[in-house]
Amino acid sequence: MAILTIDNLSVHYQSGRENLEAIDKASFSLPEKESIGIVGESGSGKSTLALSIMRSLQKNSRINGEIIFNGNQILSMPDLEFTRNLRWKKISMVFQGAMNSLDPVFSIRKQLEEILKKHGYDQDLTKKIEEAVLSVELPADILDKYPHELSGGMKQRVVIAMALLLKPKLIIADEPTTALDVLVQAQIIALLKKLKMEGMSIMLISHDLAIVSEIAEKIAVMYAGQVIEYGNLSDIYKNPLHPYTDALLNSVPKIHEDKKLIALEGSPPSLIRPPPGCRFYERCPRAMEKCKKDPPKIKTLSGYVLCWLYE
């Protein structure tokens, strides 16, 4: 059973007379107690996708399509109902640049207490907070410290503890290992794997394909606002179908292979006036004339690919 289903989701940002198409008809699903990796380069729409699920988009946004969580269509849900029943209780998020999201003038304890009070938790706050920090393998004595007294890895764990406070079913982690050294990255990955083993569903947004392969069973590859390939991680890693997915995987150096890395020429298209047809057309080494028309959604073994090559 899918805990999360995204169906034909489109998000536009209006700025003056300009209309930016951040996401265009994205679709995928996440089975319960599994994880999905959302990968793609900067500006491809990954964070906008996460903010859409949290219903935390800016006021100048316009959203269409369906986001179904646990059988509930959350886009049509009144905001107060979403806040009371789902936001942070069932769906929580570790935001990009999370280490900078802690308030420097309040202790860690105060910041965790604030979340519980805001969501009407009226039981023993101390016990709940201590359970949260212990669950991310932090000592309880950090609760009375301030953010500047903690290392980068400890602050990242505190933010993850905040996301786990109310025991959600789905946690969205947006670049949770960015700006961390390799050892701390390994600790955060181990923590996410532990949470998954305990039954939590995870949406991991990352540029790092190696990190995604450690955690996710599913993968959605985004390019210029579109999910261009979706399926089981093992299928896509072994046999990438979309030329962009293939290029993305070939951009990662392999220790045991003496293989020259190939860089793609050009840049992603503007999302203010996206070109007709395949958005990867101008950079694709296998482009054909019919690629100037919108690509078909071709069913694969475990998902789909948007590409004329498999018509």
C-alpha positions as CSV (number, residue, x, y, z in Angstrom):
1,M,0.0,0.0,0.0
2,A,1.3,3.5,-0.9
3,I,1.6,5.9,2.0
4,L,2.2,8.8,-0.5
5,T,1.0,9.2,-4.1
6,I,1.8,12.2,-6.2
7,D,-0.3,12.4,-9.4
8,N,0.2,15.0,-12.1
9,L,1.5,17.6,-9.7
10,S,2.3,21.0,-11.2
11,V,3.5,24.1,-9.3
12,H,3.9,27.6,-10.7
13,Y,5.4,30.7,-9.2
14,Q,4.1,34.1,-10.3
15,S,6.5,37.0,-10.1
16,G,5.2,40.2,-11.7
17,R,4.3,39.2,-15.3
18,E,6.6,36.2,-15.3
19,N,5.3,32.7,-14.6
20,L,7.9,30.1,-13.5
21,E,6.9,26.5,-14.0
22,A,8.8,24.8,-11.1
23,I,7.1,21.4,-11.4
24,D,5.3,20.0,-14.4
25,K,3.0,17.0,-14.0
26,A,5.1,15.0,-11.6
27,S,3.9,11.6,-10.7
28,F,5.2,8.8,-8.4
29,S,4.2,6.8,-5.3
30,L,6.0,5.7,-2.2
31,P,5.0,2.3,-0.5
32,E,4.5,2.3,3.2
33,K,7.7,1.7,5.3
34,E,9.9,2.2,2.2
35,S,12.1,5.1,1.1
36,I,12.4,7.1,-2.1
37,G,15.3,9.2,-3.4
38,I,14.5,12.4,-5.3
39,V,17.6,13.2,-7.4
40,G,18.5,15.9,-9.9
41,E,20.6,19.0,-10.3
42,S,19.9,22.3,-8.6
43,G,16.8,24.0,-9.8
44,S,15.1,20.9,-11.0
45,G,12.2,21.2,-8.5
46,K,13.2,18.8,-5.7
47,S,12.7,21.3,-2.8
48,T,9.5,22.7,-4.3
49,L,8.2,19.1,-4.4
50,A,8.9,18.7,-0.7
51,L,7.4,22.0,0.2
52,S,4.3,21.1,-1.8
53,I,3.8,18.0,0.4
54,M,4.2,20.1,3.5
55,R,1.9,22.7,2.2
56,S,4.6,25.3,2.9
57,L,4.9,27.0,-0.5
58,Q,5.2,30.7,-0.9
59,K,2.0,32.8,-1.4
60,N,2.8,33.5,-5.0
61,S,2.6,29.8,-5.9
62,R,-0.2,28.0,-7.7
63,I,-0.5,24.3,-7.4
64,N,-2.5,21.7,-9.4
65,G,-2.8,17.9,-9.3
66,E,-3.1,15.5,-6.4
67,I,-1.1,14.7,-3.3
68,I,-2.6,11.7,-1.5
69,F,-1.2,10.8,1.9
70,N,-2.5,7.7,3.7
71,G,-5.7,7.9,1.5
72,N,-6.3,11.6,2.2
73,Q,-6.2,14.2,-0.6
74,I,-4.2,16.8,1.3
75,L,-4.3,19.7,-1.2
76,S,-8.1,20.0,-0.8
77,M,-7.9,19.7,3.0
78,P,-8.5,22.9,5.0
79,D,-5.2,24.4,6.3
80,L,-6.3,24.2,9.9
81,E,-7.2,20.5,9.5
82,F,-3.9,19.8,7.8
83,T,-2.0,21.5,10.7
84,R,-4.0,19.7,13.4
85,N,-3.9,16.2,12.0
86,L,-1.0,15.9,9.6
87,R,1.7,18.5,9.6
88,W,4.5,17.3,11.9
89,K,2.3,14.7,13.4
90,K,2.2,12.4,10.4
91,I,4.5,14.2,7.9
92,S,7.6,16.1,9.0
93,M,10.6,17.6,7.3
94,V,14.3,18.2,7.8
95,F,14.7,21.4,5.8
96,Q,17.6,22.2,3.5
97,G,20.3,24.1,5.4
98,A,18.9,22.7,8.6
99,M,21.9,23.5,10.7
100,N,21.1,27.2,10.3
101,S,17.4,26.8,11.3
102,L,18.1,26.6,15.0
103,D,17.5,29.8,17.0
104,P,20.8,30.9,18.5
105,V,19.2,32.6,21.6
106,F,17.3,29.6,22.9
107,S,18.6,26.3,24.3
108,I,17.9,23.0,22.5
109,R,15.4,22.1,25.2
110,K,13.4,25.3,24.7
111,Q,13.2,24.8,20.9
112,L,12.0,21.2,21.2
113,E,9.4,22.2,23.9
114,E,8.1,24.9,21.6
115,I,7.2,22.3,18.9
116,L,5.4,20.1,21.4
117,K,3.4,23.0,22.9
118,K,2.6,24.4,19.4
119,H,1.0,21.0,18.5
120,G,-1.0,20.7,21.8
121,Y,1.2,18.0,23.4
122,D,0.2,18.2,27.1
123,Q,2.0,15.2,28.6
124,D,5.5,15.0,30.2
125,L,7.6,17.3,27.9
126,T,10.9,16.4,29.5
127,K,10.4,12.7,28.9
128,K,9.3,13.2,25.3
129,I,12.2,15.5,24.5
130,E,14.8,13.2,26.1
131,E,13.4,10.2,24.1
132,A,13.8,12.3,20.9
133,V,17.4,13.2,21.4
134,L,18.3,9.7,22.5
135,S,16.6,8.3,19.4
136,V,19.2,10.2,17.3
137,E,22.0,9.0,19.5
138,L,22.7,12.3,21.3
139,P,23.3,12.6,25.0
140,A,20.5,14.1,27.1
141,D,22.9,16.8,28.4
142,I,22.9,18.6,25.1
143,L,19.3,19.8,25.9
144,D,20.6,22.6,28.0
145,K,23.2,23.8,25.5
146,Y,22.8,26.4,22.8
147,P,23.3,25.8,19.0
148,H,26.7,27.5,18.9
149,E,28.0,24.9,21.5
150,L,27.2,22.0,19.1
151,S,29.2,20.6,16.2
152,G,27.6,20.5,12.7
153,G,26.7,16.9,13.0
154,M,25.1,17.4,16.4
155,K,23.0,20.3,15.1
156,Q,21.9,18.1,12.2
157,R,20.8,15.4,14.6
158,V,18.9,17.9,16.7
159,V,17.0,19.0,13.7
160,I,16.2,15.4,12.8
161,A,15.1,14.9,16.5
162,M,12.7,17.8,16.0
163,A,11.2,16.1,12.9
164,L,10.8,12.9,14.9
165,L,9.2,14.4,18.1
166,L,5.6,13.5,17.2
167,K,6.5,10.1,15.6
168,P,5.4,10.9,12.0
169,K,4.9,8.1,9.4
170,L,6.8,10.0,6.7
171,I,9.9,12.2,7.1
172,I,11.1,14.3,4.2
173,A,14.9,14.9,4.4
174,D,16.0,17.7,2.1
175,E,19.8,17.4,1.6
176,P,20.4,16.2,5.2
177,T,24.2,15.6,4.6
178,T,25.1,18.9,2.8
179,A,28.1,20.7,4.3
180,L,29.0,17.8,6.6
181,D,32.3,16.0,6.5
182,V,32.4,12.4,5.4
183,L,32.4,10.8,8.9
184,V,29.4,12.8,10.0
185,Q,27.6,12.0,6.7
186,A,28.1,8.3,7.4
187,Q,26.5,8.8,10.9
188,I,23.5,10.6,9.4
189,I,23.1,7.9,6.8
190,A,23.3,5.2,9.5
191,L,20.6,7.1,11.5
192,L,18.2,7.3,8.5
193,K,18.7,3.6,7.8
194,K,17.9,2.9,11.5
195,L,14.7,5.0,11.2
196,K,13.7,3.1,8.1
197,M,14.2,-0.3,9.9
198,E,11.9,1.0,12.6
199,G,9.1,1.3,10.0
200,M,9.3,5.0,9.0
201,S,8.9,6.0,5.4
202,I,11.5,8.4,4.1
203,M,11.7,10.8,1.2
204,L,15.4,11.6,0.7
205,I,16.3,14.6,-1.5
206,S,19.9,14.6,-2.6
207,H,22.5,15.4,-5.3
208,D,24.5,12.5,-4.0
209,L,23.6,9.3,-5.8
210,A,25.8,7.2,-3.4
211,I,23.8,8.4,-0.4
212,V,20.5,7.7,-2.1
213,S,21.6,4.1,-3.0
214,E,22.3,3.5,0.7
215,I,18.8,4.3,1.8
216,A,16.2,4.2,-0.9
217,E,14.2,1.4,-2.7
218,K,12.6,3.8,-5.2
219,I,14.1,6.7,-7.1
220,A,12.6,9.6,-9.0
221,V,14.9,11.5,-11.3
222,M,14.0,15.2,-11.9
223,Y,15.1,17.5,-14.7
224,A,13.8,21.0,-15.4
225,G,10.7,20.5,-13.2
226,Q,9.7,17.1,-14.5
227,V,10.1,13.5,-13.1
228,I,11.7,12.1,-16.2
229,E,12.3,8.6,-14.8
230,Y,10.9,6.7,-11.9
231,G,11.1,3.1,-10.6
232,N,13.0,0.7,-8.4
233,L,16.5,2.0,-7.5
234,S,18.1,-1.3,-8.5
235,D,16.4,-1.3,-11.9
236,I,17.4,2.3,-12.7
237,Y,21.0,2.0,-11.4
238,K,21.6,-1.2,-13.4
239,N,19.8,0.0,-16.6
240,P,19.1,3.7,-16.7
241,L,16.8,4.4,-19.6
242,H,16.6,8.2,-19.9
243,P,19.8,9.7,-21.4
244,Y,19.8,12.3,-18.5
245,T,19.7,9.5,-15.9
246,D,22.5,7.7,-17.8
247,A,24.6,10.9,-17.8
248,L,23.9,11.5,-14.1
249,L,25.1,8.0,-13.2
250,N,28.2,8.4,-15.4
251,S,29.1,11.6,-13.7
252,V,30.0,9.7,-10.5
253,P,33.6,8.5,-10.4
254,K,34.2,4.9,-9.6
255,I,37.2,3.8,-7.6
256,H,37.7,0.5,-9.3
257,E,37.2,1.7,-12.9
258,D,39.6,3.8,-15.0
259,K,36.8,5.6,-16.8
260,K,36.8,9.1,-18.1
261,L,34.0,11.2,-16.8
262,I,31.8,12.9,-19.4
263,A,30.3,16.3,-18.8
264,L,27.1,17.5,-20.5
265,E,27.4,20.6,-22.5
266,G,24.9,23.4,-22.1
267,S,22.5,24.3,-19.3
268,P,19.0,23.3,-18.2
269,P,16.3,25.3,-19.9
270,S,14.6,28.3,-18.4
271,L,11.5,27.4,-16.4
272,I,10.0,30.8,-17.2
273,R,9.5,29.8,-20.8
274,P,10.3,26.1,-21.0
275,P,10.8,24.8,-24.5
276,P,8.2,22.6,-26.2
277,G,9.0,18.9,-26.3
278,C,11.6,17.1,-24.3
279,R,13.3,19.5,-21.9
280,F,16.6,17.6,-22.3
281,Y,16.5,17.9,-26.1
282,E,19.2,20.6,-26.4
283,R,21.7,18.6,-24.3
284,C,20.8,15.0,-25.3
285,P,23.4,13.0,-27.3
286,R,20.6,10.8,-28.7
287,A,18.1,13.6,-29.6
288,M,15.9,13.0,-32.6
289,E,13.6,15.3,-34.6
290,K,10.4,14.1,-32.9
291,C,12.0,14.9,-29.5
292,K,10.8,18.5,-30.2
293,K,7.3,17.2,-29.3
294,D,6.3,16.3,-25.7
295,P,7.7,12.8,-24.9
296,P,5.4,9.9,-24.1
297,K,5.2,8.3,-20.7
298,I,6.5,4.8,-21.3
299,K,5.8,2.1,-18.7
300,T,8.9,0.2,-17.4
301,L,9.4,-2.8,-15.2
302,S,8.8,-0.8,-12.0
303,G,7.8,2.7,-13.1
304,Y,8.1,4.9,-16.2
305,V,10.4,7.0,-18.3
306,L,9.6,10.1,-20.4
307,C,11.5,9.5,-23.6
308,W,10.8,9.0,-27.3
309,L,13.5,6.3,-27.5
310,Y,11.2,3.8,-26.0
311,E,8.0,4.6,-27.9
